[in-house]
Amino acid sequence: MALKKDKQKVLGEVFDDERIRTFLDIQPYGDMNADFHVMEKAYRGMKAENFKTFIQFFTEAKRDINATGPDGKTLLTIVSEHRLGEDYAEILKAAGAQ
């Protein structure tokens, strides 16, 4: 018996400014740092061009670009280790990440 999918995969999701700003409101799990959490979610869910806009909104909101995750690493440290993270790392550095 074959099961029917109830959802179709969304390709090319549109990230206008309003949609990008919604990432600022994502709540962390447990005691995870909220600033790190929203940046990580944006990094994992956006193309670099959208991530750049997100980081602009993030810094305008006076959020911590150097926030750390549970392992003590910043998002810049993490994306710098990823094979395709170079564009994201440059965006973070341009925003003052260290």
C-alpha positions as CSV (number, residue, x, y, z in Angstrom):
1,M,0.0,0.0,0.0
2,A,1.4,3.4,-1.0
3,L,1.0,6.3,1.3
4,K,0.2,9.7,-0.2
5,K,2.2,12.7,0.9
6,D,0.1,15.3,2.6
7,K,2.6,18.1,1.9
8,Q,4.5,19.1,-1.2
9,K,8.1,20.2,-1.0
10,V,8.4,24.0,-1.2
11,L,11.1,25.1,-3.6
12,G,12.2,28.7,-4.0
13,E,10.5,30.1,-1.0
14,V,10.1,33.9,-1.2
15,F,11.9,35.7,1.5
16,D,10.7,39.3,1.4
17,D,11.7,41.7,4.2
18,E,8.6,40.8,6.3
19,R,9.4,37.1,6.1
20,I,13.0,37.7,6.9
21,R,12.1,39.7,10.0
22,T,10.0,36.8,11.4
23,F,13.2,35.0,12.1
24,L,14.0,37.6,14.8
25,D,11.0,36.3,16.7
26,I,11.9,32.6,16.8
27,Q,12.2,31.3,20.3
28,P,15.1,29.1,21.5
29,Y,14.8,25.7,23.1
30,G,15.5,25.5,26.8
31,D,18.2,27.9,27.9
32,M,19.9,28.3,24.5
33,N,21.1,31.8,23.7
34,A,18.2,33.5,21.8
35,D,20.6,35.6,19.6
36,F,22.6,32.5,18.6
37,H,19.5,30.5,18.0
38,V,17.8,33.0,15.6
39,M,21.1,33.5,13.6
40,E,21.6,29.7,13.3
41,K,18.0,29.2,12.1
42,A,18.4,32.0,9.5
43,Y,21.8,30.6,8.4
44,R,20.2,27.1,7.9
45,G,17.1,28.4,6.2
46,M,18.2,31.2,3.9
47,K,20.3,31.8,0.9
48,A,23.3,34.1,1.5
49,E,21.5,37.2,0.0
50,N,18.6,36.7,2.4
51,F,20.9,36.0,5.3
52,K,22.7,39.3,4.6
53,T,19.3,41.2,4.9
54,F,18.6,39.2,8.1
55,I,21.9,40.2,9.6
56,Q,21.2,43.8,8.8
57,F,17.9,43.6,10.7
58,F,19.6,41.6,13.5
59,T,22.2,44.2,14.1
60,E,19.7,47.1,13.8
61,A,17.8,45.4,16.6
62,K,21.0,45.6,18.7
63,R,21.3,41.8,19.0
64,D,24.6,40.1,19.8
65,I,26.4,39.0,16.6
66,N,29.0,37.2,18.7
67,A,26.5,35.1,20.7
68,T,27.6,31.6,21.4
69,G,25.8,28.3,21.1
70,P,25.7,25.5,23.7
71,D,29.2,24.4,22.6
72,G,30.6,27.9,23.2
73,K,31.2,28.6,19.5
74,T,30.0,31.6,17.6
75,L,28.0,31.2,14.4
76,L,31.1,32.7,12.6
77,T,33.2,29.9,13.9
78,I,30.7,27.3,12.9
79,V,30.1,28.5,9.3
80,S,33.8,29.0,8.8
81,E,34.1,25.3,9.2
82,H,31.5,24.5,6.5
83,R,32.5,23.9,3.0
84,L,29.9,26.3,1.6
85,G,29.9,28.7,4.5
86,E,32.3,31.3,3.0
87,D,29.6,33.8,1.8
88,Y,27.9,33.6,5.2
89,A,31.2,34.0,7.1
90,E,31.9,37.2,5.1
91,I,28.5,38.6,5.9
92,L,29.0,37.9,9.6
93,K,32.5,39.5,9.5
94,A,31.2,42.6,7.7
95,A,28.6,43.0,10.5
96,G,31.4,42.8,13.2
97,A,31.5,39.2,14.1
98,Q,34.7,37.9,15.5
